[in-house]
């Protein structure tokens, strides 16, 4: 195959364009220049020598494989070019590197190791604001038919850092086919918009084709999936390959949407095997999987793992599907906190940092203007968002909900002109110092107390307390006033109970000594005169 430049300009004016084409073309390159620019009479003034002198630059620099002439050139012109260039070697075919996704609008956009977004992540920003589901303003304007104002939304996205512009006009109250064609027709005439590639986004394949037919350059189609069945899936993919588009493949199949890591991996692998083999033979570098970013923080326990499941699935899919890309609708993740943009963008920052850096997520549909870098996330929010995204604790949703409510209350207080409420505090628990004797402690197995061996102990004979040993002056004075044993109604009252000191083992629970429980022992003790006099 050979690509090249023909007509329109003289050789000298073609030089910068030919150099750029030569630098990027993976095939042969040709050039057929005019004999200069047309004069006032419509003729061409460059002589064979002029044309040869200007064309020899192409051959000398090794930019071309074939040369010739177009308007104004004659056989003498062609002969002069041949004589000037015959001793130069043709342009060698380039050494092909690893496959890379190569998109284009008015400008080409190659997604590779050097692609970074405005937050410093190895990630492609797909602008979401030209999507009916992603912007209420866009929806209102397109319903009103205000297309010039829609172009301003698209321009703002590109200026804010969107590498690709997503276009979605799916709505039950709108003629999607006509709206897609009109929007793309206008967008390609706006250089500030059309310099970046488009993502033609629709669940209806006829709308996708309508957008592709008016698109210039190489676009992304979002999306196809196996939910329509394998036969129609192959038909759609084959047609998109003929259009030269890259394609987003959703993790859906005939049974429905993939929610768990296992289902995401299974469906994406099945789709990949169908696409890269006969009869489709889709370039693997142009396949983009969307394993479904689902909402976390809903209060439903099984939803808590959706974020970490997506991140884990990304890595596995990239490992088993060489050269594929991973994308997703990032705003879906934080949909439960809509209205609290600071919290939403903080969640996105944590999620994208983990997904892009650790698991190879390549792109996503985002609001580029409001994205936060991880370093810009507030410290307490960073901890809560990380807990929620990575499912580290059950309290994350509750804390984020409370923080979200605080943001709403602050907005209301500002509107009412009242004092804003105090910000909730969720402090991270800090570790304490651990000493060597703690680290080296060897746990001991708990043992039962030793059983008594003496006969009195086995018969639950009470253990005496020697009250005469109490020497407090108040106790001694009270003891003098007590009635004698002869007149006491308590015939068994004694001031000294003698009992061997080794009757019970050391440390044996005192309340077991002769009583079934501490309560019964204390109750009986407080019913005696001893307690009254001796404390």
C-alpha positions in Angstrom: 0.0 0.0 0.0 1.1 3.6 -0.7 -0.2 6.9 0.6 0.9 10.4 -0.5 0.2 13.9 -1.5 -1.1 15.0 -4.9 -1.8 18.4 -6.6 -3.0 21.6 -4.9 0.6 22.9 -4.2 4.0 23.2 -5.6 6.8 21.1 -4.3 8.3 23.6 -1.9 4.9 24.2 -0.3 4.3 20.5 0.1 7.6 19.9 2.1 6.3 20.3 5.7 3.2 18.1 5.0 5.2 15.4 3.2 7.7 15.2 6.1 5.0 14.7 8.6 3.4 12.0 6.5 6.7 10.3 6.0 7.3 10.3 9.8 4.1 8.5 10.6 3.2 6.3 7.5 3.8 2.6 8.0 3.7 2.0 4.2 5.2 3.5 1.0 4.9 7.3 0.4 4.5 9.2 -2.8 4.3 12.8 -3.9 2.9 14.4 -7.1 3.4 18.1 -6.9 2.3 20.8 -9.3 4.7 22.9 -11.3 4.3 25.7 -8.8 1.1 27.6 -8.2 -1.2 28.7 -11.0 -0.6 32.2 -12.5 -3.2 34.7 -13.3 -4.0 33.0 -16.6 -4.3 29.6 -15.0 -1.0 28.3 -16.3 2.1 27.1 -14.4 5.4 28.8 -14.5 7.9 26.4 -13.0 10.4 25.0 -15.5 11.6 21.4 -15.4 14.8 22.6 -13.7 12.7 24.5 -11.0 10.6 21.4 -10.4 13.6 19.1 -10.2 15.4 21.4 -7.8 12.4 21.5 -5.4 11.6 17.8 -5.6 15.2 16.6 -5.0 14.8 17.8 -1.4 12.2 15.0 -0.9 14.6 12.3 -2.2 17.6 13.6 -0.4 15.8 13.5 3.0 14.5 10.0 2.3 10.8 11.0 2.6 9.4 9.3 -0.5 9.3 6.0 -2.4 7.6 7.4 -5.6 7.7 10.8 -7.3 5.9 12.4 -10.2 4.1 15.5 -11.3 0.6 16.8 -11.5 -0.8 20.1 -12.8 1.5 22.0 -15.1 4.0 19.1 -15.4 5.1 17.7 -18.7 7.4 14.8 -19.8 10.4 17.1 -19.6 9.4 18.0 -16.0 9.2 14.3 -15.1 12.5 13.5 -16.8 14.2 16.3 -14.9 12.9 15.0 -11.6 14.2 11.5 -12.5 17.6 12.7 -13.4 17.9 14.8 -10.2 16.7 12.0 -7.9 17.9 8.8 -9.4 21.0 8.4 -7.2 19.1 8.7 -3.9 17.8 5.6 -2.1 14.0 5.4 -1.7 12.5 5.8 1.7 13.0 2.6 3.8 9.9 1.1 5.3 9.8 1.9 9.1 10.4 -0.7 11.7 7.1 -1.4 13.4 6.9 -1.0 17.1 4.3 -2.5 19.4 0.7 -2.1 18.3 -0.8 1.2 19.4 -4.3 2.7 19.1 -4.1 5.6 16.6 -7.1 7.9 16.5 -7.6 11.2 14.7 -9.7 14.2 14.3 -8.0 17.0 12.4 -4.9 16.0 14.3 -3.7 12.5 15.0 -3.8 11.1 18.5 -1.7 8.1 19.3 -2.4 6.4 22.7 0.9 5.0 24.1 3.2 5.0 27.0 3.6 8.8 26.8 -0.1 9.6 27.0 -1.0 11.4 30.2 -4.0 13.5 31.3 -4.3 16.8 33.0 -3.9 15.1 36.4 -0.7 13.4 35.6 -2.2 10.0 35.1 -1.5 7.6 32.2 -5.1 8.0 31.2 -7.2 9.3 28.2 -9.9 11.8 29.2 -13.1 11.2 27.2 -15.3 14.3 27.7 -18.8 13.5 28.9 -20.5 16.9 28.5 -21.8 16.3 25.0 -23.8 13.4 26.3 -27.5 13.7 27.2 -26.9 11.5 30.2 -23.9 13.4 31.3 -25.1 17.0 31.1 -28.5 18.5 31.8 -27.5 21.7 30.0 -26.5 19.7 26.8 -29.9 17.9 27.0 -31.8 21.1 27.3 -30.0 22.8 24.4 -30.2 19.9 22.0 -34.0 19.6 22.8 -34.3 23.3 21.9 -32.2 22.8 18.7 -29.5 25.3 19.8 -26.6 23.7 18.0 -24.2 26.7 18.0 -24.4 26.7 21.8 -23.7 23.0 21.9 -20.5 23.7 20.0 -19.4 25.9 22.9 -19.9 23.0 25.3 -17.7 20.8 23.1 -15.0 23.5 22.9 -14.9 23.9 26.6 -14.3 20.2 27.1 -11.3 20.2 24.7 -9.9 23.3 26.4 -10.3 21.6 29.8 -8.3 18.6 28.8 -10.5 16.1 27.0 -8.5 14.0 24.5 -11.7 12.6 22.9 -15.2 14.0 22.8 -18.1 11.6 23.6 -21.3 12.3 21.6 -24.5 10.7 22.8 -28.0 11.9 21.8 -30.1 8.9 22.9 -33.4 10.1 24.3 -37.0 8.9 23.9 -38.2 12.5 23.1 -35.5 13.2 20.4 -35.0 12.0 16.9 -31.5 10.6 17.6 -30.6 9.8 14.0 -31.2 13.4 12.8 -29.6 14.9 15.9 -26.5 12.8 15.6 -26.0 13.7 12.0 -26.6 17.4 12.5 -24.3 17.6 15.6 -21.4 15.8 13.9 -21.8 17.8 10.7 -21.4 21.0 12.7 -18.7 19.7 14.9 -16.4 18.8 12.0 -16.5 22.4 10.8 -15.3 23.7 14.2 -11.5 23.3 14.3 -11.3 23.8 18.0 -13.6 20.8 18.4 -12.8 18.6 15.5 -9.0 18.6 16.1 -9.6 15.8 18.6 -11.2 12.4 17.8 -14.9 11.7 18.5 -16.5 8.9 20.4 -19.8 8.1 18.6 -21.9 6.8 21.5 -25.3 5.2 21.1 -27.2 2.0 22.0 -28.8 2.1 18.5 -26.5 0.9 15.7 -28.2 2.9 13.0 -27.4 6.1 15.0 -23.8 4.9 15.3 -23.5 4.4 11.5 -25.0 7.9 10.9 -22.4 9.5 13.1 -19.5 7.6 11.5 -20.6 8.6 8.0 -20.2 12.3 8.8 -17.1 11.9 11.0 -13.7 12.8 9.7 -10.6 10.9 10.9 -10.7 7.8 13.0 -13.3 7.6 15.7 -14.3 5.3 18.6 -17.7 3.6 18.5 -19.4 3.1 21.9 -20.6 0.4 21.9 -21.3 -3.2 20.8 -21.8 -6.3 23.0 -22.8 -9.9 23.0 -26.2 -9.2 24.5 -27.6 -9.1 20.9 -26.2 -12.6 20.3 -23.0 -13.8 18.7 -24.1 -13.6 15.1 -25.2 -9.9 15.2 -22.2 -9.1 17.3 -19.9 -10.4 14.5 -21.9 -8.5 11.9 -21.6 -5.2 13.8 -17.9 -5.6 14.5 -17.2 -6.5 10.8 -19.0 -3.4 9.6 -17.1 -1.1 12.1 -13.8 -2.6 11.0 -14.6 -1.6 7.4 -15.3 2.0 8.6 -11.9 1.9 10.3 -13.2 2.7 13.8 -12.0 1.6 17.2 -14.8 0.0 19.2 -15.9 -0.2 22.8 -17.2 -3.6 23.8 -19.5 -3.7 26.9 -19.3 -6.6 29.4 -22.8 -7.8 28.5 -23.8 -11.2 27.1 -27.1 -13.0 26.5 -27.5 -13.5 30.3 -27.2 -9.7 31.1 -24.7 -7.3 32.6 -21.5 -8.5 34.3 -21.4 -7.3 37.9 -18.7 -9.6 39.5 -15.1 -9.8 38.6 -15.5 -13.3 37.3 -18.3 -12.4 34.9 -16.5 -9.3 33.7 -13.4 -11.3 32.8 -15.3 -14.2 31.3 -17.4 -12.0 28.9 -14.5 -9.8 27.8 -12.3 -12.8 27.1 -15.1 -14.4 25.0 -15.6 -11.1 23.1 -11.9 -10.7 22.5 -11.5 -14.2 21.1 -14.4 -13.6 18.7 -13.1 -10.3 17.5 -9.4 -11.1 16.8 -10.0 -14.3 15.0 -11.8 -15.2 11.7 -14.0 -13.9 10.3 -13.7 -10.5 12.0 -9.9 -10.1 12.5 -10.4 -6.9 14.4 -7.0 -5.2 15.3 -6.6 -6.0 19.1 -5.2 -2.5 19.7 -8.5 -1.0 18.6 -10.6 -3.0 21.0 -11.7 -1.2 24.2 -13.5 -3.2 26.9 -15.9 -1.5 29.3 -16.3 -4.0 32.2 -19.1 -1.8 33.7 -18.3 0.7 36.5 -21.1 0.3 38.9 -22.2 2.5 41.8 -20.7 2.1 45.3 -21.9 3.7 48.5 -25.6 2.8 48.0 -26.1 1.2 51.4 -26.4 -2.2 49.9 -23.6 -4.4 51.2 -23.0 -6.3 47.9 -22.4 -3.0 46.1 -19.5 -2.1 48.3 -17.2 -4.4 46.2 -18.1 -2.9 42.8 -15.1 -0.5 42.7 -12.4 -3.0 43.7 -14.0 -5.7 41.5 -13.7 -3.4 38.5 -10.0 -2.6 39.3 -9.1 -6.3 39.8 -11.0 -7.2 36.6 -9.1 -4.6 34.6 -5.7 -6.1 35.4 -6.9 -9.7 34.6 -8.4 -8.6 31.3 -5.3 -6.8 30.2 -3.2 -9.8 31.1 -5.3 -12.3 29.0 -6.3 -10.0 26.1 -3.0 -8.6 24.7 -3.0 -4.9 23.4 -6.7 -4.3 24.3 -7.7 -1.1 26.1 -10.0 -0.6 29.2 -12.6 2.2 29.5 -15.6 3.0 31.6 -18.1 5.6 32.7 -16.4 7.0 35.7 -19.3 9.1 37.0 -21.3 5.9 37.5 -19.1 5.0 40.4 -20.2 7.9 42.6 -23.8 8.3 41.4 -25.0 7.7 45.0 -23.5 11.1 46.0 -24.8 13.2 43.2 -25.0 16.9 44.1 -21.9 16.7 46.3 -19.3 17.3 43.5 -16.3 17.5 45.8 -17.0 14.1 47.2 -17.7 12.6 43.8 -14.5 14.0 42.2 -12.5 12.8 45.3 -13.9 9.3 44.8 -13.0 9.5 41.1 -9.4 10.6 41.9 -8.8 7.7 44.2 -10.4 5.2 41.8 -8.6 6.4 38.7 -5.3 6.5 40.4 -5.6 2.9 41.5 -7.2 1.7 38.2 -4.8 3.5 35.9 -1.5 3.1 37.7 -2.0 -0.4 39.1 -4.4 -2.2 36.8 -3.9 -0.6 33.4 -7.2 1.3 32.8 -6.5 3.3 29.7 -9.4 5.8 29.3 -12.8 6.8 30.8 -15.7 9.1 30.3 -15.1 12.0 32.7 -15.8 15.7 33.3 -12.2 16.9 32.5 -12.9 20.4 33.9 -13.6 19.2 37.4 -11.1 16.3 37.8 -9.0 16.3 40.9 -5.4 15.0 41.1 -4.9 12.7 44.1 -2.7 15.3 45.8 -5.5 17.8 45.7 -8.0 15.6 47.6 -8.5 16.7 51.2 -6.8 14.4 53.8 -9.9 13.2 55.6 -11.8 12.7 52.3 -8.9 10.8 50.9 -9.0 8.3 53.7 -12.8 7.9 53.4 -12.8 7.6 49.6 -10.0 5.1 49.7 -12.0 3.0 52.2 -15.1 3.2 50.0 -13.4 2.4 46.6 -11.2 -0.4 48.0 -13.9 -1.7 50.3 -11.6 -1.5 53.3 -14.3 -0.9 56.0 -18.1 -1.0 56.4 -18.2 2.5 57.8 -17.0 4.3 54.6 -20.5 4.7 53.1 -21.9 6.0 56.4 -19.0 8.5 56.8 -19.3 9.7 53.1 -23.1 10.1 53.5 -22.6 12.3 56.6 -20.0 14.3 54.8 -22.2 14.7 51.8 -25.1 15.9 54.0 -22.7 18.5 55.5 -21.9 19.9 52.0 -25.7 20.2 51.3 -26.2 21.9 54.7 -23.4 24.4 53.9 -25.0 25.2 50.6 -28.3 25.8 52.2 -26.8 27.9 55.0 -25.0 30.1 52.4 -28.3 30.5 50.6 -30.1 31.4 53.8 -27.3 33.6 55.1 -26.9 31.6 58.3 -23.9 30.1 60.0 -22.7 26.9 58.3 -22.7 23.8 60.5 -19.5 22.3 62.0 -17.7 20.0 59.6 -17.8 16.3 60.6 -14.4 15.0 61.7 -13.3 11.5 60.9 -9.7 11.2 62.2 -7.5 8.4 61.0 -6.3 6.2 63.8 -2.6 6.6 64.3 -0.4 3.7 65.3 1.3 3.7 68.7 4.8 2.6 69.5 5.2 -1.2 70.1 8.0 -2.3 72.4 10.2 -5.4 72.0 8.6 -7.1 75.0 5.2 -6.7 73.4 6.4 -8.0 70.0 8.2 -11.0 71.6 5.3 -12.0 73.9 4.4 -15.7 73.5 0.7 -16.3 74.3 0.0 -18.8 77.0 -2.9 -21.2 77.1 -5.4 -20.4 79.8 -5.7 -23.1 82.5 -8.4 -24.1 85.0 -7.6 -23.2 88.7 -6.2 -26.1 90.6 -8.7 -28.3 92.4 -8.5 -28.4 96.3 -7.2 -31.6 97.8 -8.1 -31.3 101.5 -11.3 -32.8 102.9 -12.7 -29.5 104.3 -12.2 -27.8 101.0 -13.9 -30.5 99.1 -16.8 -30.2 101.6 -17.0 -26.5 100.9 -16.1 -25.5 104.5 -16.0 -21.6 104.7 -12.6 -20.0 104.7 -12.3 -17.8 107.8 -11.4 -14.2 108.1 -9.4 -13.3 111.2 -11.2 -10.2 112.4 -9.2 -9.9 115.7 -6.2 -9.0 113.6 -7.9 -5.7 112.6 -6.0 -3.0 114.5 -7.9 0.2 113.4 -8.7 2.3 116.6 -12.3 2.5 115.5 -12.5 -1.2 115.2 -10.9 -1.8 118.5 -13.3 0.6 120.2 -16.3 -1.0 118.6 -15.0 -4.5 119.6 -15.1 -3.4 123.3 -18.7 -2.5 123.1 -19.9 -5.7 121.5 -22.0 -8.2 123.5 -20.3 -11.3 124.8 -20.7 -14.6 123.1 -22.8 -15.9 126.0 -25.5 -13.2 125.6 -25.3 -13.1 121.8 -28.1 -14.6 119.8 -25.6 -15.9 117.4 -24.3 -18.9 119.2 -21.7 -19.7 116.6 -20.2 -16.2 116.5 -16.5 -16.3 116.8 -13.9 -13.6 116.5 -11.1 -15.9 115.3 -11.6 -18.8 112.9 -8.7 -21.1 112.8 -7.9 -22.9 109.7 -4.7 -24.1 108.1 -3.2 -21.5 105.8 -2.5 -24.2 103.1 -6.1 -25.5 103.1 -6.6 -24.0 99.6 -4.1 -23.5 96.8 -2.7 -20.0 96.5 -4.8 -17.8 94.2 -7.9 -20.0 94.5 -11.0 -17.7 94.1 -12.1 -16.8 97.6 -15.8 -16.8 96.7 -15.6 -20.5 95.7 -14.3 -21.4 99.2 -17.4 -22.8 100.7 -20.0 -20.8 98.7 -21.5 -21.3 95.3 -21.1 -17.6 94.3 -19.8 -14.3 95.4 -23.3 -13.0 95.8 -24.4 -15.6 98.3 -21.2 -15.3 100.2 -21.5 -11.5 100.6 -25.2 -11.7 101.4 -24.5 -14.1 104.3 -21.6 -12.0 105.5 -23.7 -8.9 105.8 -26.2 -10.7 107.9 -23.8 -11.3 110.8 -22.7 -9.2 113.8 -19.1 -9.5 112.7 -19.8 -7.4 109.7 -21.5 -4.8 111.8 -18.7 -4.5 114.2 -15.6 -5.3 112.2 -16.4 -3.7 108.9 
